[in-house]
Amino acid sequence: MDVTSRFVLDFARRFAAGDEGAVILDFGCGGGALVAAGRAEGLDMYGADIFYGGSNAREQAEASGLWGDAIRPISGGRIPFPDAFFQLAVNNQVMEHVEDLDAALREIHRVLIPGGTVLSVFPSSDVWREGHIGVPFTHRFRKGSRVRFLYTWAMRSLGLGYWKQQAATRRQWALDKLAWIDAYTRYRPRREIFDVFGRHFESELREPDYIRFRLRDRKGTAPFARLLDLPLVPAVAGALLRKAAFLVIVSRKGRP
């Protein structure tokens, strides 16, 4: 499990410790690794996903032994759980793949109890590196532009990029990966993201929490976590993380 998934699991673990009996949703659970890990620790965790065509997550989820009960497919945009069923919903690198962010957040709002919490980890369009293919700034070019294609091809020729074995040539890799980005990602400006979140939740940025967790996750960097207690350091570190990787948003559903 990568460090971001461990952070999300730790958030869920600490939340459940303070809210005994909390029921937790992993929205966009993919193959269900986080759900399986949470349930192995005794968390009452469930997952839901639309299982889009850009991955083999559905096959993994069906093979997990959790399919149909703890992991359920989203159909018609509706999360397959009753109203006010969860105390916490988490999503990790999901919202940049969602076509209609407002509709997704409306559904998460529906299945949360009043006062429920959402943890969202995902990139905005401000991020420097396109994290799905590993080429900086690719997502900032106009879709379909020749300049974007030539740039991506050049970066791949210089050795950048992930999943390099998936194409016979560097040119084909650039074509394939750009097509994947266009089909399966929706990068939004931070202002638009907070406007949409604000229709449903009260939200705050919490990137320093992730940075502190990541530093403490390794013995060699753990002492540096103390720097986040100094004035201005959390603000600067959070701004850098938003540019280098993603947003970390904690949202809460209002009470009646």
Backbone bond lengths (Angstrom), bond angles and torsions (degrees), N, CA, C in turn:
res aa  C-N    CA-C-N  psi(-1)  N-CA   C-N-CA  omega(-1)  CA-C   N-CA-C  phi
1 M - - - 1.466 - - 1.523 109.18 -
2 D 1.339 117.32 130.12 1.460 120.08 -177.76 1.523 110.75 -73.84
3 V 1.336 116.29 170.12 1.458 121.12 -171.93 1.527 111.66 -65.48
4 T 1.324 118.28 -34.31 1.463 119.69 179.84 1.522 110.62 -68.52
5 S 1.315 117.27 -39.99 1.464 120.36 175.61 1.521 110.79 -63.90
6 R 1.322 117.16 -38.18 1.467 120.40 177.81 1.530 110.68 -65.56
7 F 1.317 116.70 -35.99 1.465 120.45 176.22 1.525 110.48 -63.62
8 V 1.323 116.70 -45.67 1.466 120.44 -179.98 1.522 110.28 -63.23
9 L 1.327 117.07 -42.26 1.462 120.41 178.43 1.520 110.56 -64.56
10 D 1.324 117.33 -39.94 1.462 120.53 178.39 1.522 110.82 -64.32
11 F 1.337 117.02 -40.35 1.463 120.68 176.13 1.523 110.24 -59.04
12 A 1.329 116.51 -46.19 1.465 120.77 179.33 1.527 111.34 -63.63
13 R 1.326 115.90 -40.64 1.460 120.89 -179.99 1.532 111.07 -61.95
14 R 1.337 115.42 -46.93 1.471 119.69 -179.61 1.519 111.22 -68.17
15 F 1.327 116.94 -36.60 1.459 120.09 176.81 1.522 110.81 -61.38
16 A 1.331 116.58 -46.69 1.463 121.18 -179.11 1.523 111.73 -64.83
17 A 1.336 116.91 -32.22 1.460 119.96 178.40 1.523 111.15 -65.46
18 G 1.342 116.31 -30.85 1.460 120.08 179.18 1.514 113.99 -93.59
19 D 1.318 116.70 -6.61 1.471 121.58 -179.53 1.524 107.43 -138.12
20 E 1.316 115.84 82.61 1.466 120.93 -175.01 1.528 110.60 -58.51
21 G 1.320 115.51 131.92 1.451 120.60 -179.76 1.511 114.29 84.84
22 A 1.349 117.09 9.55 1.459 120.83 -178.73 1.527 110.56 -61.61
23 V 1.318 115.81 136.69 1.458 122.75 175.21 1.527 106.74 -103.55
24 I 1.338 116.78 132.54 1.459 122.14 -168.06 1.518 109.77 -122.98
25 L 1.331 115.85 137.15 1.457 122.76 177.00 1.522 109.71 -110.82
26 D 1.333 116.50 130.48 1.460 121.60 167.21 1.525 106.77 -99.56
27 F 1.338 115.69 100.51 1.458 121.17 -178.26 1.524 108.68 -81.88
28 G 1.342 116.20 124.10 1.463 119.97 -173.18 1.517 109.95 76.99
29 C 1.323 115.82 49.65 1.470 121.82 -170.38 1.519 113.78 -73.64
30 G 1.334 118.01 -11.13 1.453 119.50 -179.13 1.516 111.79 59.50
31 G 1.330 115.89 -133.74 1.459 120.91 -178.57 1.514 114.59 -71.39
32 G 1.322 117.94 -8.81 1.462 121.41 174.40 1.514 115.45 92.93
33 A 1.334 117.88 15.89 1.465 119.84 -177.63 1.528 111.53 -62.62
34 L 1.331 117.30 -41.15 1.460 120.25 -179.52 1.523 110.86 -68.57
35 V 1.320 116.75 -40.18 1.464 120.40 178.11 1.525 109.91 -61.81
36 A 1.319 116.82 -45.40 1.460 120.69 179.80 1.523 111.04 -62.36
37 A 1.333 116.78 -42.50 1.469 120.35 179.79 1.516 111.11 -65.86
38 G 1.326 116.69 -41.69 1.461 119.78 179.22 1.514 112.04 -64.72
39 R 1.314 116.86 -44.24 1.461 120.16 -179.74 1.528 111.21 -66.98
40 A 1.330 117.12 -32.26 1.468 120.73 176.65 1.523 111.29 -64.56
41 E 1.338 116.29 -25.51 1.467 121.18 177.88 1.527 112.15 -92.38
42 G 1.319 117.08 3.33 1.455 120.45 178.24 1.509 114.88 92.94
43 L 1.338 118.01 6.75 1.456 120.53 178.33 1.527 109.54 -77.96
44 D 1.316 115.88 143.29 1.464 121.28 177.07 1.530 107.49 -87.14
45 M 1.327 116.12 77.94 1.455 122.50 -170.73 1.518 111.50 -114.00
46 Y 1.327 114.36 140.86 1.455 122.59 178.10 1.528 109.08 -128.67
47 G 1.330 115.86 162.35 1.458 120.58 178.53 1.509 111.12 -132.87
48 A 1.337 115.15 151.01 1.463 121.15 175.18 1.518 108.30 -144.72
49 D 1.336 116.53 145.45 1.456 120.96 -177.02 1.526 109.11 -158.10
50 I 1.337 115.76 151.91 1.465 118.58 173.85 1.527 110.83 -83.80
51 F 1.344 116.75 -15.16 1.470 122.52 178.45 1.522 110.79 54.34
52 Y 1.336 114.31 64.62 1.470 120.42 -179.04 1.526 110.78 -66.44
53 G 1.312 115.53 164.71 1.452 120.88 -171.38 1.509 115.92 -75.21
54 G 1.326 118.51 -2.64 1.462 120.00 -176.45 1.505 114.85 -85.51
55 S 1.337 118.20 7.37 1.461 120.71 179.49 1.524 109.58 -150.88
56 N 1.329 115.87 174.23 1.467 121.08 175.95 1.522 111.30 -104.76
57 A 1.348 115.62 28.21 1.462 120.40 -175.19 1.526 112.29 -61.92
58 R 1.323 117.61 -36.19 1.469 118.83 -178.51 1.525 110.75 -62.16
59 E 1.334 117.29 -43.37 1.460 120.17 178.94 1.531 110.50 -60.87
60 Q 1.318 116.85 -39.69 1.458 120.48 178.29 1.526 110.92 -65.65
61 A 1.333 115.94 -43.13 1.466 119.44 -179.89 1.525 111.14 -64.52
62 E 1.321 116.90 -41.12 1.465 120.13 -179.97 1.523 111.85 -65.48
63 A 1.337 116.38 -28.80 1.464 120.82 -179.79 1.531 112.73 -87.20
64 S 1.338 117.13 -3.37 1.469 120.62 -172.85 1.522 113.61 -78.05
65 G 1.340 116.87 -16.72 1.460 120.00 -173.83 1.513 112.96 85.25
66 L 1.338 117.64 0.94 1.465 122.16 -178.34 1.518 111.98 -110.98
67 W 1.319 116.60 -3.26 1.459 121.89 -174.21 1.526 111.95 -63.79
68 G 1.333 115.25 135.72 1.453 120.72 175.33 1.510 113.88 91.29
69 D 1.313 118.15 -18.30 1.465 121.54 178.53 1.523 109.06 -122.86
70 A 1.328 116.88 -76.74 1.463 119.68 179.83 1.519 111.86 -73.55
71 I 1.315 118.60 -27.88 1.468 122.80 177.06 1.521 108.37 -120.06
72 R 1.331 116.19 125.46 1.457 120.94 -175.64 1.532 110.29 -133.30
73 P 1.320 117.63 143.86 1.465 120.54 178.65 1.529 111.56 -78.00
74 I 1.326 115.13 143.04 1.457 121.40 173.93 1.522 108.25 -85.66
75 S 1.312 116.58 128.46 1.468 121.49 -179.16 1.527 108.80 -127.98
76 G 1.334 115.72 134.50 1.454 119.53 179.36 1.505 113.78 63.48
77 G 1.332 116.57 23.42 1.457 120.94 178.56 1.511 114.92 78.77
78 R 1.325 118.15 2.23 1.470 121.41 -176.37 1.519 110.83 -102.83
79 I 1.327 116.70 125.27 1.457 121.69 174.74 1.530 107.88 -67.51
80 P 1.331 119.16 126.23 1.474 121.22 -170.67 1.530 114.08 -80.55
81 F 1.339 114.79 56.23 1.462 121.48 176.06 1.526 108.22 -142.63
82 P 1.334 117.47 156.31 1.471 120.42 -177.63 1.525 112.69 -69.28
83 D 1.321 115.30 167.02 1.460 121.36 173.61 1.529 110.13 -58.59
84 A 1.346 115.27 145.52 1.472 122.13 173.09 1.533 112.42 51.65
85 F 1.318 116.23 45.11 1.463 121.33 -176.55 1.529 112.16 -94.78
86 F 1.327 117.88 -28.57 1.465 122.62 -172.87 1.528 112.11 -114.00
87 Q 1.328 114.01 147.36 1.465 119.93 171.08 1.539 111.53 -90.89
88 L 1.330 116.43 -28.51 1.464 121.54 -177.57 1.523 109.44 -138.45
89 A 1.328 116.21 138.35 1.466 122.11 170.09 1.521 108.10 -124.57
90 V 1.322 116.80 134.10 1.463 121.56 176.76 1.524 108.57 -120.74
91 N 1.314 115.89 152.06 1.461 120.84 171.83 1.517 108.32 -147.45
92 N 1.312 116.22 134.23 1.463 122.62 -173.15 1.527 109.69 -125.65
93 Q 1.341 116.55 109.55 1.464 122.33 179.29 1.536 110.21 58.20
94 V 1.305 115.59 47.01 1.465 122.01 -176.59 1.529 112.17 -117.18
95 M 1.329 117.62 -45.71 1.460 120.64 -168.86 1.521 113.88 -65.16
96 E 1.329 118.25 -20.02 1.467 119.10 175.27 1.524 111.93 -76.36
97 H 1.339 116.92 -5.42 1.459 121.13 176.40 1.534 112.23 -104.57
98 V 1.321 116.67 -2.88 1.459 121.39 -174.75 1.529 109.79 -86.15
99 E 1.307 116.26 127.19 1.470 121.63 -179.48 1.522 111.41 -68.51
100 D 1.329 116.47 -49.11 1.464 122.30 -176.87 1.525 108.03 -116.63
101 L 1.325 115.95 93.98 1.470 120.70 -175.80 1.519 110.63 -65.15
102 D 1.313 117.67 -39.12 1.459 120.75 -179.38 1.526 110.87 -61.11
103 A 1.326 116.81 -43.90 1.467 120.06 -179.63 1.522 111.20 -65.98
104 A 1.335 117.16 -39.48 1.465 120.18 179.75 1.521 111.03 -64.68
105 L 1.324 117.03 -43.26 1.461 120.03 -179.91 1.525 111.34 -69.55
106 R 1.324 116.37 -32.45 1.471 119.30 176.39 1.530 110.50 -63.15
107 E 1.333 116.67 -39.34 1.454 120.47 178.81 1.532 111.36 -69.45
108 I 1.322 116.68 -41.57 1.468 119.46 176.99 1.527 109.58 -61.68
109 H 1.325 116.80 -42.12 1.467 121.46 176.65 1.525 110.56 -58.15
110 R 1.330 116.67 -42.05 1.473 120.59 -178.82 1.519 112.34 -61.78
111 V 1.335 117.39 -42.88 1.466 119.25 -174.09 1.519 113.00 -84.94
112 L 1.338 118.05 -4.26 1.460 121.14 176.66 1.522 111.07 -90.43
113 I 1.316 115.71 146.63 1.457 120.00 171.94 1.525 109.54 -70.19
114 P 1.334 119.38 157.89 1.461 120.18 170.90 1.528 110.27 -55.65
115 G 1.318 116.15 132.09 1.455 120.36 -175.87 1.517 113.85 86.18
116 G 1.348 117.07 -0.32 1.458 120.70 -179.36 1.526 112.65 -66.21
117 T 1.332 115.33 162.77 1.463 122.71 -172.68 1.525 110.57 -118.59
118 V 1.338 115.24 147.85 1.462 122.32 175.00 1.527 108.59 -127.50
119 L 1.323 116.98 132.25 1.462 122.55 170.28 1.526 107.52 -110.20
120 S 1.328 116.63 122.15 1.466 121.99 -179.51 1.522 109.32 -122.87
121 V 1.326 116.03 127.96 1.464 122.75 177.42 1.525 107.18 -126.26
122 F 1.342 116.43 111.84 1.466 120.00 -179.39 1.524 109.51 -168.03
123 P 1.331 117.52 157.62 1.468 120.42 -177.64 1.516 112.73 -85.48
124 S 1.314 115.53 150.36 1.459 122.10 168.40 1.526 108.53 -96.99
125 S 1.313 116.62 179.08 1.463 120.09 177.52 1.522 111.86 -69.55
126 D 1.345 117.28 -12.84 1.467 121.28 178.94 1.525 112.96 -70.28
127 V 1.325 117.41 -18.61 1.461 120.70 -172.67 1.527 110.20 -63.32
128 W 1.322 116.28 143.65 1.473 121.18 -178.62 1.527 111.50 -75.92
129 R 1.324 116.96 -43.06 1.470 120.57 -172.22 1.518 110.47 -102.74
130 E 1.319 116.72 128.78 1.455 119.97 172.61 1.526 106.83 -75.60
131 G 1.318 116.29 106.70 1.452 120.98 -167.71 1.515 115.90 -74.91
132 H 1.322 118.87 -11.86 1.456 120.23 -176.37 1.521 112.48 -86.66
133 I 1.330 116.94 -29.60 1.464 119.42 178.66 1.520 112.50 -117.91
134 G 1.357 117.96 -9.98 1.453 120.85 172.88 1.518 115.74 81.33
135 V 1.326 117.52 23.11 1.469 121.06 177.35 1.530 108.00 -118.04
136 P 1.333 118.47 121.19 1.466 120.89 -177.80 1.525 112.38 -59.64
137 F 1.331 115.15 140.83 1.472 124.85 168.98 1.532 114.96 67.05
138 T 1.316 119.16 2.14 1.464 120.03 -179.17 1.520 111.86 -56.35
139 H 1.335 117.21 -37.46 1.459 121.53 -176.99 1.517 113.39 -72.22
140 R 1.345 117.77 -9.50 1.458 120.07 -177.42 1.526 113.35 -90.91
141 F 1.312 117.20 -12.76 1.458 120.38 177.28 1.523 110.75 -77.42
142 R 1.312 116.33 156.43 1.457 120.83 175.28 1.523 109.89 -64.07
143 K 1.325 115.87 134.41 1.458 120.00 179.74 1.531 110.81 -58.85
144 G 1.308 115.77 135.75 1.449 121.22 177.25 1.514 115.49 80.91
145 S 1.340 117.62 -0.74 1.464 118.61 -176.63 1.528 110.83 -75.33
146 R 1.325 115.92 145.57 1.455 121.00 178.08 1.522 110.69 -67.25
147 V 1.315 116.69 -34.52 1.470 120.09 178.94 1.524 110.07 -60.58
148 R 1.331 116.66 -43.04 1.464 120.00 178.59 1.521 110.72 -61.48
149 F 1.327 117.44 -44.35 1.456 120.87 179.68 1.533 111.08 -62.12
150 L 1.322 117.25 -47.32 1.467 120.45 -178.56 1.528 110.99 -63.94
151 Y 1.327 116.37 -39.74 1.470 120.72 177.79 1.526 110.60 -62.65
152 T 1.339 117.35 -48.53 1.462 121.30 -178.31 1.527 111.25 -64.05
153 W 1.294 116.50 -41.09 1.469 121.63 177.06 1.520 110.23 -61.47
154 A 1.329 116.61 -43.04 1.469 120.80 179.63 1.527 111.15 -64.78
155 M 1.324 117.16 -42.51 1.461 120.42 179.97 1.530 111.07 -64.95
156 R 1.328 116.13 -39.20 1.468 119.13 175.97 1.523 110.89 -65.09
157 S 1.328 117.17 -37.68 1.463 121.17 178.94 1.531 111.76 -66.02
158 L 1.350 115.65 -24.75 1.465 120.23 177.34 1.528 112.27 -85.96
159 G 1.334 116.44 -0.66 1.462 120.38 175.71 1.508 115.25 105.27
160 L 1.333 118.60 -2.16 1.449 120.67 179.21 1.530 110.22 -79.90
161 G 1.319 114.92 163.20 1.459 120.36 174.71 1.514 113.60 109.59
162 Y 1.348 114.24 153.03 1.459 122.38 176.99 1.529 110.16 -103.25
163 W 1.332 115.32 169.75 1.461 121.87 174.22 1.541 111.30 54.49
164 K 1.316 115.32 43.68 1.470 120.04 -173.33 1.522 112.60 -67.14
165 Q 1.326 116.45 -24.57 1.465 119.64 -177.35 1.521 112.25 -77.83
166 Q 1.315 118.08 -3.03 1.464 120.58 -172.72 1.533 113.72 -87.68
167 A 1.318 118.77 3.92 1.466 120.87 178.03 1.519 109.27 -144.55
168 A 1.327 115.48 145.97 1.470 120.32 -176.50 1.520 111.91 -70.30
169 T 1.328 117.69 -31.92 1.462 121.37 -178.20 1.524 109.81 -130.62
170 R 1.318 116.44 161.26 1.455 121.03 176.95 1.525 111.01 -64.81
171 R 1.303 116.15 -37.82 1.463 120.27 177.98 1.526 110.97 -61.49
172 Q 1.332 116.48 -46.13 1.460 119.75 -179.73 1.516 110.65 -66.15
173 W 1.328 116.73 -36.11 1.469 120.36 176.93 1.517 109.71 -58.49
174 A 1.333 116.64 -47.06 1.459 120.15 179.91 1.526 111.26 -60.87
175 L 1.307 117.58 -43.95 1.462 120.85 178.47 1.526 111.55 -61.64
176 D 1.329 116.36 -46.68 1.464 121.20 -177.60 1.519 111.88 -64.47
177 K 1.333 116.50 -44.79 1.467 119.47 -175.40 1.517 112.02 -71.98
178 L 1.306 117.25 -36.26 1.458 119.43 175.79 1.526 110.81 -65.89
179 A 1.318 116.81 -38.44 1.470 119.99 176.27 1.521 110.54 -63.00
180 W 1.337 117.13 -38.33 1.474 121.08 179.00 1.526 110.18 -64.92
181 I 1.325 117.10 -46.52 1.463 120.58 178.66 1.526 110.75 -57.89
182 D 1.327 115.94 -45.96 1.458 119.93 -178.17 1.531 111.62 -63.38
183 A 1.312 116.69 -36.16 1.465 120.25 -176.59 1.520 113.03 -79.52
184 Y 1.331 117.76 -32.35 1.466 119.24 -166.12 1.522 115.92 -124.63
185 T 1.333 119.37 3.53 1.465 119.38 178.24 1.515 110.63 -125.56
186 R 1.333 115.22 150.03 1.458 123.48 178.21 1.532 107.49 -138.18
187 Y 1.310 116.53 88.80 1.467 120.30 179.07 1.524 109.86 -80.44
188 R 1.331 116.07 130.78 1.462 121.51 -177.47 1.528 110.47 -122.47
189 P 1.326 117.40 148.44 1.470 119.94 173.52 1.523 110.76 -64.24
190 R 1.305 115.62 152.27 1.462 119.95 -177.61 1.525 111.79 -59.60
191 R 1.330 117.25 -38.38 1.463 119.93 -179.83 1.524 111.02 -61.85
192 E 1.324 116.85 -42.93 1.463 120.07 178.14 1.524 110.72 -63.67
193 I 1.321 116.81 -41.44 1.469 120.55 179.41 1.518 110.66 -58.77
194 F 1.329 117.03 -46.85 1.466 119.50 -177.61 1.524 111.86 -72.66
195 D 1.322 117.52 -29.39 1.459 119.20 173.90 1.526 110.43 -62.11
196 V 1.342 116.63 -44.75 1.469 120.01 -178.78 1.525 110.59 -70.04
197 F 1.327 117.48 -45.60 1.463 119.55 177.46 1.520 110.70 -58.05
198 G 1.344 116.29 -37.35 1.455 120.53 -176.52 1.518 114.47 -67.06
199 R 1.326 117.47 -17.49 1.467 120.16 176.09 1.525 112.15 -71.79
200 H 1.326 116.24 -20.10 1.460 120.16 -172.40 1.536 114.05 -123.94
201 F 1.338 117.01 -26.84 1.463 120.41 -171.45 1.528 111.04 -141.20
202 E 1.316 114.67 162.87 1.452 122.02 164.06 1.529 107.14 -95.50
203 S 1.313 117.96 124.87 1.466 120.78 -169.20 1.522 111.34 -129.63
204 E 1.328 115.07 154.90 1.462 121.77 174.13 1.518 109.43 -145.01
205 L 1.338 115.65 149.88 1.454 121.50 176.62 1.516 109.16 -79.50
206 R 1.347 116.11 136.45 1.470 120.59 -176.64 1.535 111.88 -134.44
207 E 1.317 117.21 37.94 1.462 119.65 -179.72 1.530 113.86 -58.91
208 P 1.340 119.89 -36.32 1.475 118.19 178.14 1.524 113.95 -58.21
209 D 1.330 117.94 -29.77 1.471 120.49 176.92 1.519 110.31 -62.19
210 Y 1.335 115.34 -42.66 1.468 119.60 179.29 1.528 110.69 -67.48
211 I 1.312 116.98 -43.35 1.471 120.43 -179.43 1.520 110.18 -61.72
212 R 1.326 116.61 -43.69 1.472 120.07 178.52 1.525 110.65 -61.48
213 F 1.330 116.99 -43.65 1.464 119.95 178.49 1.519 110.34 -61.92
214 R 1.328 117.09 -44.79 1.455 120.39 -177.03 1.524 111.31 -63.67
215 L 1.317 116.93 -39.50 1.466 119.85 178.28 1.526 110.91 -66.16
216 R 1.319 116.67 -41.76 1.464 120.37 -178.89 1.525 112.65 -74.90
217 D 1.321 116.56 -13.65 1.460 121.05 -178.36 1.528 111.78 -70.27
218 R 1.331 117.12 -19.58 1.463 122.18 177.94 1.517 109.80 -123.29
219 K 1.322 115.64 137.28 1.461 119.36 -178.23 1.525 111.65 -60.41
220 G 1.320 116.53 -38.73 1.454 119.54 -175.71 1.513 114.42 -67.22
221 T 1.340 116.97 -25.30 1.461 119.70 -178.42 1.526 112.97 -107.55
222 A 1.311 117.63 -6.09 1.466 120.97 -176.08 1.527 113.47 -54.55
223 P 1.341 120.25 -41.71 1.473 118.95 -179.40 1.528 113.63 -60.81
224 F 1.336 117.16 -26.88 1.462 120.09 -177.98 1.522 112.51 -70.99
225 A 1.335 117.13 -14.67 1.461 119.69 178.49 1.523 111.38 -62.01
226 R 1.317 117.03 -24.47 1.465 120.82 179.77 1.523 111.95 -65.93
227 L 1.315 116.55 -22.56 1.467 119.61 179.62 1.528 111.30 -62.84
228 L 1.317 116.04 -25.48 1.460 119.85 -179.21 1.524 112.36 -72.21
229 D 1.329 116.87 -7.26 1.463 120.79 175.28 1.521 111.77 -87.39
230 L 1.349 117.48 -7.03 1.464 121.44 -178.93 1.522 110.68 -83.70
231 P 1.319 117.78 151.74 1.466 120.49 178.68 1.532 111.55 -59.26
232 L 1.307 116.48 141.67 1.468 125.78 175.43 1.527 114.48 73.33
233 V 1.332 118.44 -22.81 1.465 120.29 -176.79 1.531 111.54 -62.15
234 P 1.337 119.72 -45.77 1.473 118.03 179.12 1.528 113.07 -58.72
235 A 1.331 117.35 -40.07 1.465 120.47 -179.30 1.516 111.40 -65.21
236 V 1.326 116.95 -43.61 1.462 120.78 -179.45 1.526 110.09 -68.24
237 A 1.329 116.39 -45.45 1.463 120.26 -179.18 1.528 110.82 -63.23
238 G 1.331 117.20 -40.23 1.451 120.66 179.03 1.516 111.97 -64.26
239 A 1.331 116.76 -41.97 1.464 120.37 178.64 1.522 111.19 -62.70
240 L 1.317 117.14 -39.45 1.464 120.72 178.95 1.521 111.50 -67.38
241 L 1.333 116.90 -40.49 1.463 119.33 179.52 1.524 111.14 -64.12
242 R 1.340 116.39 -38.87 1.464 119.25 178.91 1.518 111.43 -62.35
243 K 1.325 117.39 -33.48 1.459 121.22 177.90 1.530 111.91 -79.95
244 A 1.316 117.00 -37.41 1.467 120.71 -173.93 1.521 113.37 -85.40
245 A 1.337 117.47 -25.88 1.466 118.40 -171.86 1.523 113.31 -142.20
246 F 1.343 118.34 -69.91 1.460 119.66 -172.01 1.520 111.62 -168.98
247 L 1.322 114.21 171.84 1.457 123.28 170.59 1.522 109.38 -86.70
248 V 1.328 116.22 150.47 1.464 122.10 168.45 1.522 105.86 -124.61
249 I 1.321 116.78 110.29 1.462 122.21 -174.09 1.521 109.41 -117.44
250 V 1.324 116.15 129.03 1.469 121.55 171.60 1.529 107.09 -110.49
251 S 1.319 115.47 123.48 1.472 121.92 -175.48 1.519 109.23 -122.36
252 R 1.324 114.83 154.09 1.467 119.94 178.44 1.525 110.46 -134.81
253 K 1.316 114.12 136.80 1.461 120.50 176.32 1.521 109.25 -80.32
254 G 1.302 116.76 134.42 1.451 120.06 -179.33 1.518 112.67 -67.62
255 R 1.293 114.60 158.45 1.470 120.88 176.22 1.539 109.07 -95.12
256 P 1.320 117.17 152.44 1.473 119.88 -179.50 1.531 110.63 -60.13
